[in-house]
Amino acid sequence: MKSLIIIKGLAKSEKLDWVTKEELGNYFLDLDVFQKIYSIPELVNPSTDVLNRSYGSLVYKRFMEALILKMGKGCLIVVDMNEEPIGAIEMLAKIHGYTIFYNIQSVPQDFCNNSEDYQLDWK
């Protein structure tokens, strides 16, 4: 069965822990990783961050291309969707004959007071 797992939740580290625990790392696509690949480190500061955001459409396009390529091969796919709309991904999954599963991570009790503990250092 062609399966797409969409992970949602506030704590990025919790979602990645679940992917690791379930041994799904080889099937995992994360938009944040694509953003890091296409970002320009020299531009990551408040005065020029607007230039990095101009790459947003390119990053999303590359993410979708990777997703479509995997769907075309019938692979199991796990995606982390933070605040991104999932309508296009759901439509692609239906077109390619995928069954969609959702894994919604609960918010840790101390997330509001210690949210920095749940953020990842991407440097």
Buried (B, 14 or more C-beta within 10 A) or exposed (E): EBBBBBBBBBBBEBBBEBBEEEEBEEBBBBBBBBBEEBBEEEBEEEEEEEEBEEBEEEBBEBBBEBBEEBBEEEBBBBBBBEEEEBEEBBEBBEEBEBEBEEBEBEEBEEBEEEEEEBEEEEE
